[in-house]
Amino acid sequence: MNCIRNNPEKALPIAEAAHERSRKKFALSWGKPPKEEKTSIQCKFCGNECTIPEGERGFCGLVKNDGGRILREKEIAASFYRDPHPTNCVSQWACAASGYGYPKFSYCDGIEYGYHNLAVFCTACSLDCLFCQNWHFRKEVLDPPYISDDKILNSIEEKTSCISFFGGDPSPQLDKIIRICRKIKEKFRGKILRFCLETNGNANSNILKSFAEIGFESGGTQKFDLKFWDENLSKAITGVSNKTTLKNFEILGEYVKDRKPPFLSASTLMVPGYIDEEEIKNITKFIASIDENIPYSLLAFFPNFEMSDLPLTTRKDALNYMKIAKASGLKNVRIGNVHILV
């Protein structure tokens, strides 16, 4: 961590080589293709805005330059399942599924027992986290399962109270998600049905704002994973700058004062050796500067993917970070995944 912060010119090439090795295992290209290529075209579906040479794919793996045009399936690359409430969504403790916003946005004055979340797992991502907790989706990115809008619509039942898009990450396919949500909204007029997002925030800002309008009106929650504050740490571990994520969080912060339940929430995975007091202090001060009531989750880390040799988060660190978050002014802080703290 200190090496990346203090010597990025030496550290980042080492990190980039690690990303390249990791992505080659799944036949995924590394980095954004050079902009000087005459046959390149730019994709603007997510925050990366990849410039893709002829015959190659963008960072997410779902978009291809086919003869100078963007080739991309109309259907969403995803799978889904029904997740009974109380859901395992990171924001469940502060969302409408826990009774916030009853009766306008929730069926119950408390946890919506008996109801469920339609959890849509998006098979792609706009980042390349070396500690990815759901890394298995990479096996399918180049030949993913595509599902029709109608299949999702026909899977909504009487006891479906929310639809959560996560992954991977929804950001490379957010325009498709908006289309699906609009169809659902039209078909199920008058029904409480919330549209939620769990995202790294690295989205096209204009597309994200369009989804925010739908999510806000439905009573859904938009949860951002604020992984790092330091940009070089973000580049080293996720492969991508965090500038777009932070900008998008500020944009959605415009909605937070106008609705209950909370519209916007955030989380940080407490990765040992890469998250410390300085990171937590800067992240939480940033959140509090937007609104001190934004719910914030500190998530215990489980070693996985290319960082399977790291230790678990300690209880001591988690409690210390919670103290720092509250000292930054945040009023609604919790520690998640407490069962794996050591």
C-alpha positions in Angstrom: 0.0 0.0 0.0 2.7 2.5 1.0 4.8 1.6 -2.0 1.8 2.2 -4.4 1.0 5.5 -2.7 4.6 6.8 -2.6 6.2 5.2 -5.6 3.4 4.8 -8.2 5.8 5.1 -11.1 7.5 1.9 -10.0 4.6 0.1 -8.4 1.9 0.5 -11.0 3.7 -1.4 -13.8 4.1 -4.3 -11.4 0.3 -4.2 -10.7 -0.5 -3.9 -14.3 1.5 -7.0 -15.1 -0.5 -8.9 -12.4 -3.8 -7.8 -14.1 -2.5 -8.8 -17.5 -1.6 -12.3 -16.2 -4.9 -12.7 -14.5 -7.0 -11.6 -17.5 -5.1 -13.8 -19.9 -6.5 -16.8 -17.9 -9.9 -15.9 -19.2 -8.8 -14.6 -22.7 -9.7 -11.1 -21.7 -7.7 -8.2 -23.0 -5.8 -5.9 -20.7 -6.0 -2.1 -20.6 -7.7 0.3 -23.0 -6.6 -0.1 -26.6 -4.5 2.7 -28.0 -6.5 5.7 -29.3 -4.1 6.3 -32.2 -5.4 3.3 -34.1 -7.2 4.5 -37.2 -9.6 1.5 -37.1 -10.6 2.2 -33.5 -14.1 3.2 -32.3 -15.1 4.4 -28.9 -17.6 2.7 -26.7 -19.5 4.9 -24.2 -21.7 2.3 -22.4 -19.7 2.6 -19.1 -17.2 4.9 -17.4 -14.2 3.3 -19.1 -15.1 4.7 -22.6 -12.8 2.2 -24.2 -11.4 2.9 -27.7 -11.5 -0.5 -29.4 -9.4 -1.5 -32.5 -10.9 -3.5 -35.3 -11.7 -7.1 -34.3 -11.0 -6.5 -30.6 -13.2 -6.3 -27.5 -13.6 -3.6 -24.9 -12.5 -4.0 -21.3 -15.8 -5.6 -20.2 -15.6 -8.3 -22.9 -19.2 -7.8 -24.1 -18.5 -5.1 -26.7 -16.6 -5.7 -30.0 -15.4 -3.5 -32.9 -16.9 -5.3 -35.9 -15.9 -3.6 -39.1 -15.9 -0.1 -37.5 -19.2 -0.5 -35.7 -20.1 -1.5 -32.1 -21.2 -5.1 -32.0 -23.2 -5.8 -28.8 -26.1 -8.1 -28.0 -29.4 -6.5 -27.4 -30.3 -8.9 -24.5 -28.7 -8.6 -21.1 -25.8 -10.9 -20.2 -27.1 -12.1 -16.8 -28.7 -14.8 -14.7 -31.1 -14.4 -11.8 -32.6 -16.0 -8.7 -35.1 -15.3 -6.0 -33.6 -14.1 -2.8 -36.0 -14.2 0.2 -36.2 -11.2 2.6 -34.3 -10.3 4.6 -32.1 -10.3 1.5 -28.3 -10.6 1.6 -28.0 -7.3 -0.3 -25.3 -5.1 1.4 -27.9 -2.3 1.9 -30.7 -4.4 3.3 -30.3 -3.0 6.8 -31.3 0.4 5.6 -33.6 -0.2 2.6 -37.3 -0.5 2.1 -37.2 -4.3 2.5 -36.5 -3.6 6.2 -39.6 -1.5 6.5 -38.2 2.0 5.7 -40.7 3.9 3.7 -43.8 1.9 4.7 -46.5 2.0 3.3 -45.4 3.8 0.1 -42.4 1.7 -0.7 -42.7 -1.3 1.5 -45.3 -4.0 2.1 -44.5 -4.3 5.8 -43.8 -2.0 8.8 -40.6 -4.0 9.3 -38.8 -6.8 7.4 -40.7 -8.0 4.4 -40.9 -11.6 5.5 -42.6 -13.7 2.9 -41.5 -11.4 0.1 -38.4 -11.7 -2.1 -35.9 -9.8 -4.2 -35.3 -10.8 -7.8 -31.5 -10.8 -7.8 -30.1 -10.2 -11.3 -26.4 -11.1 -11.6 -24.8 -9.2 -14.5 -22.1 -11.2 -16.3 -19.5 -8.5 -16.9 -17.6 -5.8 -15.0 -16.0 -2.4 -15.7 -13.3 -3.1 -13.2 -10.7 -5.9 -12.7 -10.4 -6.3 -8.9 -7.6 -8.6 -7.9 -9.6 -9.5 -4.8 -12.9 -10.1 -6.6 -15.4 -11.9 -4.5 -17.5 -13.1 -7.5 -14.6 -13.7 -10.0 -16.2 -16.8 -11.5 -18.3 -14.7 -13.9 -15.1 -14.1 -15.9 -15.3 -17.7 -17.2 -18.5 -16.8 -19.1 -17.8 -13.2 -20.2 -16.8 -14.1 -23.8 -19.8 -16.4 -24.2 -22.2 -15.3 -21.5 -25.8 -16.4 -20.8 -28.2 -13.9 -22.4 -31.7 -13.6 -21.1 -34.6 -11.8 -22.7 -36.5 -8.9 -21.2 -39.7 -11.0 -21.2 -38.0 -13.8 -19.2 -37.2 -11.3 -16.4 -40.7 -9.8 -16.6 -42.4 -13.2 -16.5 -40.3 -14.1 -13.4 -41.9 -11.3 -11.3 -44.4 -12.7 -8.9 -46.9 -11.3 -6.4 -44.3 -11.6 -3.6 -41.5 -9.9 -5.6 -41.0 -6.6 -3.9 -37.7 -5.5 -5.4 -35.3 -6.2 -8.3 -31.6 -5.8 -7.6 -29.0 -5.6 -10.3 -25.4 -6.6 -9.2 -22.6 -8.8 -10.5 -19.9 -8.6 -11.8 -21.3 -5.1 -12.2 -24.3 -3.6 -13.9 -22.4 -0.6 -15.3 -21.5 -2.0 -18.7 -25.2 -2.9 -19.3 -26.9 -0.1 -17.5 -28.8 1.0 -20.6 -30.3 -2.5 -21.0 -31.3 -2.4 -17.3 -33.1 0.9 -17.8 -35.0 -0.6 -20.7 -36.0 -3.6 -18.7 -37.1 -1.5 -15.7 -39.3 0.7 -17.9 -41.0 -2.4 -19.2 -41.5 -3.7 -15.7 -42.8 -0.4 -14.5 -45.4 -0.3 -17.3 -46.5 -3.9 -16.8 -46.8 -3.7 -13.0 -48.4 -0.3 -12.5 -49.6 0.3 -9.0 -47.5 -2.5 -7.5 -44.7 -1.8 -5.0 -41.6 -2.9 -7.0 -38.3 -1.3 -6.2 -35.3 -1.1 -8.6 -32.0 -1.4 -6.9 -28.4 -1.2 -7.9 -25.2 -2.6 -6.3 -22.4 -1.1 -8.3 -18.7 0.0 -8.4 -20.0 3.3 -9.7 -17.8 3.2 -12.8 -20.7 4.0 -15.1 -21.5 6.4 -17.9 -22.8 9.4 -15.9 -25.7 10.2 -18.1 -27.0 6.7 -18.2 -26.6 6.4 -14.5 -28.7 9.5 -14.0 -31.4 8.0 -16.1 -31.5 4.9 -14.0 -31.4 7.0 -10.8 -34.7 8.7 -11.8 -36.3 5.3 -12.1 -34.8 3.9 -8.9 -35.6 7.0 -6.9 -39.2 7.0 -7.9 -39.6 3.2 -7.1 -38.1 3.4 -3.6 -35.0 1.4 -4.6 -31.5 1.9 -3.2 -28.3 2.6 -5.1 -25.3 1.1 -3.3 -21.8 2.2 -4.3 -18.8 0.2 -3.5 -16.3 2.9 -2.7 -13.2 0.6 -2.8 -10.4 3.2 -2.4 -9.8 6.9 -2.0 -6.3 7.0 -3.4 -6.4 6.9 -7.2 -3.2 4.9 -7.5 -4.5 2.3 -5.1 -7.6 2.0 -7.2 -5.5 1.7 -10.4 -3.2 -0.9 -8.9 -5.9 -3.2 -7.3 -9.0 -2.6 -9.6 -7.1 -1.8 -12.8 -9.1 1.4 -13.2 -9.1 5.0 -11.8 -11.8 5.8 -9.2 -12.4 9.3 -10.5 -15.6 8.4 -12.3 -17.0 6.5 -9.4 -16.4 9.4 -7.0 -18.0 11.9 -9.5 -21.0 9.6 -9.9 -21.5 9.3 -6.2 -21.6 13.1 -5.9 -24.1 13.2 -8.7 -26.5 10.8 -7.0 -25.9 12.6 -3.7 -28.3 15.2 -5.1 -31.2 12.8 -4.3 -30.4 11.8 -0.7 -32.2 14.5 1.1 -35.5 14.0 -0.6 -36.7 10.5 0.2 -37.1 7.9 2.9 -35.8 5.1 2.8 -32.3 6.4 1.9 -31.7 6.4 -1.8 -27.9 6.2 -1.7 -25.7 4.0 0.4 -22.0 3.0 0.3 -19.7 0.2 1.4 -15.9 -0.4 1.6 -14.3 -3.9 1.7 -11.7 -3.8 4.5 -8.8 -5.4 2.5 -5.9 -6.0 4.9 -2.7 -4.3 3.7 -4.6 -2.1 1.2 -7.2 -0.4 3.3 -6.1 1.5 6.4 -7.1 4.4 8.6 -6.1 7.0 6.0 -8.3 5.4 3.3 -11.3 5.1 5.6 -10.9 8.6 6.9 -10.9 10.1 3.4 -13.7 7.9 2.1 -16.0 8.7 5.1 -15.3 12.4 5.1 -16.2 12.4 1.4 -19.5 10.6 2.1 -20.3 12.9 5.1 -19.6 16.0 2.9 -22.5 14.9 0.7 -24.8 13.8 3.5 -24.0 12.5 7.0 -27.0 10.2 7.0 -25.9 8.1 4.0 -25.8 4.5 5.3 -22.2 3.1 5.2 -21.1 -0.5 5.5 -17.6 -1.7 6.4 -17.4 -5.2 5.0 -15.1 -7.9 6.4 -12.7 -9.3 3.7 -12.4 -12.9 2.7 -9.3 -13.8 0.8 -10.2 -14.7 -2.8 -9.2 -14.8 -6.5 -5.7 -13.3 -7.0 -5.4 -12.2 -3.4 -6.3 -15.5 -1.7 -3.0 -15.3 0.3 -4.2 -12.3 2.3 -5.5 -12.6 5.9 -9.0 -12.0 7.1 -10.0 -8.6 8.5 -9.4 -8.3 12.2 -12.2 -7.3 14.6 -9.8 -4.7 16.0 -9.4 -3.0 12.6 -13.1 -3.2 11.9 -14.0 -1.5 15.2 -11.3 1.1 14.6 -12.6 1.9 11.1 -16.2 2.2 12.5 -14.9 4.7 15.0 -13.2 6.7 12.3 -16.3 6.7 10.1 -18.4 8.1 13.0 -15.8 10.7 13.8 -16.0 11.8 10.2 -19.6 12.6 10.9 -21.5 9.6 9.5 -24.6 8.7 11.5 -25.5 5.4 10.1 -22.5 3.0 10.1 -22.4 -0.8 10.4 -19.9 -3.7 10.1 -20.9 -6.4 7.6 -19.8 -10.1 7.4 -19.0 -10.0 11.1 -18.9 -13.8 11.2 -15.5 -13.8 9.3 -13.8 -11.3 11.5 -10.8 -12.6 13.4 
